[in-house]
Amino acid sequence: MSDIYAEIKADHDKHRALMDRIADTQGASADRKAAWEAFYYDIKSHAAAEEEVFYSKLMEKTWGQDAARHSVQEHAELDDLLDALNEMDMSSSGWLNKFNKLQHDYTHHMDEEERDIFARAREVIDDGRAAQYGAAFRGRKVKEKGLVDAKADDQVEE
């Protein structure tokens, strides 16, 4: 059983590979569409599960409140970019420019999480709970993946 850090890091590695794959494609090719769809659904479910299972635990410490708020704010900014990209024509130069911004910002977010947040989180989350949270993260992510479209529809109606 993987702990929460290994689960999040494995997702990050998958997301980095998918972003590289997307960046290596041209226009609205089938490969770009497939890689984008896999990335879009995985990152949306990852962020929601991460906020619920991981960041909520960091709120137990004063320093964790600022760290969690900062990361959740970055999630919101990335979410806006994801939604905008999902509505744009993949073959446009605007899509690629926006994707490049997403890739840059998300890479920064992942690096910061893995380098800074994980180290501090270990002060709050002991090894036993880290394993429990890893399982909880996996389960929540599966549920969240099924909610991505419904959440997008709810945002449109607001």
C-alpha positions as CSV (number, residue, x, y, z in Angstrom):
1,M,0.0,0.0,0.0
2,S,1.4,3.4,-1.0
3,D,1.4,6.4,1.3
4,I,-0.1,9.7,0.4
5,Y,3.2,11.1,-0.7
6,A,3.9,8.2,-3.1
7,E,0.3,8.5,-4.5
8,I,0.6,12.2,-5.2
9,K,4.1,11.8,-6.6
10,A,3.0,9.0,-8.9
11,D,0.2,11.2,-10.2
12,H,2.6,14.1,-10.7
13,D,4.9,11.9,-12.7
14,K,2.0,10.7,-14.9
15,H,0.9,14.4,-15.4
16,R,4.4,15.5,-16.4
17,A,4.5,12.7,-19.0
18,L,1.1,13.6,-20.3
19,M,2.0,17.2,-20.6
20,D,5.2,16.3,-22.4
21,R,3.2,14.1,-24.8
22,I,0.7,16.9,-25.4
23,A,3.5,19.4,-26.0
24,D,4.9,17.0,-28.6
25,T,1.7,16.8,-30.6
26,Q,0.4,19.1,-33.4
27,G,-3.0,20.7,-33.9
28,A,-6.1,18.8,-33.0
29,S,-4.6,15.4,-33.7
30,A,-6.0,12.3,-32.3
31,D,-3.0,11.8,-30.1
32,R,-3.3,15.3,-28.6
33,K,-7.0,14.8,-28.0
34,A,-6.4,11.5,-26.2
35,A,-3.6,12.8,-24.1
36,W,-5.5,15.9,-23.2
37,E,-8.6,13.9,-22.2
38,A,-6.5,11.6,-20.0
39,F,-4.7,14.6,-18.5
40,Y,-7.8,16.7,-17.9
41,Y,-9.8,14.0,-16.1
42,D,-6.9,12.8,-14.1
43,I,-5.7,16.2,-12.9
44,K,-9.2,17.4,-12.0
45,S,-9.8,14.3,-9.9
46,H,-6.3,14.5,-8.4
47,A,-6.8,18.1,-7.3
48,A,-10.1,17.5,-5.7
49,A,-8.9,14.3,-3.8
50,E,-5.7,16.1,-2.8
51,E,-7.6,19.0,-1.3
52,E,-10.0,16.7,0.6
53,V,-7.5,14.1,1.8
54,F,-4.1,15.8,2.0
55,Y,-4.5,19.6,2.4
56,S,-7.3,19.3,4.9
57,K,-4.9,17.5,7.3
58,L,-2.3,20.3,7.0
59,M,-4.8,22.7,8.3
60,E,-4.2,21.2,11.8
61,K,-1.0,23.3,12.1
62,T,-0.7,27.1,11.8
63,W,1.9,26.9,9.1
64,G,-0.2,24.3,7.2
65,Q,-3.1,26.7,6.9
66,D,-1.0,29.1,4.7
67,A,0.5,26.3,2.8
68,A,-2.8,24.7,2.1
69,R,-4.5,28.0,1.1
70,H,-1.6,28.7,-1.2
71,S,-1.9,25.3,-2.9
72,V,-5.6,25.4,-3.1
73,Q,-5.4,28.9,-4.7
74,E,-3.0,27.5,-7.3
75,H,-5.4,24.6,-7.9
76,A,-8.2,27.2,-8.6
77,E,-6.0,29.1,-11.1
78,L,-5.0,25.8,-12.8
79,D,-8.6,24.8,-12.9
80,D,-9.5,28.0,-14.7
81,L,-6.8,27.3,-17.3
82,L,-8.0,23.7,-17.7
83,D,-11.5,24.7,-18.3
84,A,-10.5,27.4,-20.8
85,L,-8.3,24.9,-22.7
86,N,-11.1,22.4,-22.7
87,E,-13.4,24.8,-24.5
88,M,-10.8,26.1,-27.0
89,D,-9.9,24.8,-30.5
90,M,-6.8,22.6,-30.0
91,S,-5.4,23.6,-33.4
92,S,-5.2,27.3,-32.5
93,S,-2.0,29.1,-31.5
94,G,-4.0,30.5,-28.5
95,W,-4.6,26.9,-27.3
96,L,-0.9,26.1,-27.4
97,N,0.1,29.4,-25.7
98,K,-2.4,28.7,-22.9
99,F,-1.3,25.1,-22.6
100,N,2.3,26.3,-22.3
101,K,1.3,28.6,-19.4
102,L,-0.6,25.7,-17.8
103,Q,2.5,23.4,-18.1
104,H,4.8,26.0,-16.6
105,D,2.4,26.8,-13.7
106,Y,1.6,23.2,-12.9
107,T,5.2,22.1,-13.0
108,H,6.0,24.9,-10.5
109,H,3.1,23.7,-8.3
110,M,4.2,20.1,-8.4
111,D,7.8,20.9,-7.7
112,E,6.9,23.2,-4.8
113,E,4.6,20.5,-3.4
114,E,7.2,17.7,-3.6
115,R,10.1,19.8,-2.3
116,D,8.5,22.0,0.4
117,I,5.0,20.9,1.3
118,F,5.8,17.1,1.6
119,A,8.7,17.8,4.0
120,R,6.6,20.0,6.2
121,A,3.6,17.7,6.0
122,R,5.6,14.9,7.5
123,E,5.6,16.9,10.8
124,V,1.8,16.6,10.8
125,I,1.1,13.2,9.2
126,D,2.8,10.2,10.8
127,D,3.7,7.1,8.7
128,G,0.7,5.1,9.8
129,R,-1.7,7.9,8.8
130,A,0.2,8.6,5.6
131,A,-0.6,5.1,4.5
132,Q,-4.2,5.5,5.4
133,Y,-4.4,8.8,3.6
134,G,-2.8,7.2,0.5
135,A,-5.7,4.6,0.4
136,A,-8.2,7.4,1.1
137,F,-6.7,9.5,-1.7
138,R,-7.0,6.6,-4.2
139,G,-10.6,6.0,-3.3
140,R,-11.6,9.6,-3.4
141,K,-9.8,10.2,-6.7
142,V,-11.9,7.4,-8.3
143,K,-15.1,9.0,-7.0
144,E,-14.0,12.5,-8.2
145,K,-13.2,11.2,-11.7
146,G,-16.8,10.3,-12.1
147,L,-17.9,13.8,-10.9
148,V,-15.7,15.9,-13.3
149,D,-18.4,16.4,-15.9
150,A,-21.2,17.0,-13.4
151,K,-19.0,19.6,-11.6
152,A,-18.3,21.4,-14.9
153,D,-22.1,21.4,-15.7
154,D,-22.8,22.9,-12.3
155,Q,-20.2,25.7,-12.9
156,V,-21.9,26.6,-16.2
157,E,-25.3,26.9,-14.5
158,E,-24.0,29.3,-11.8
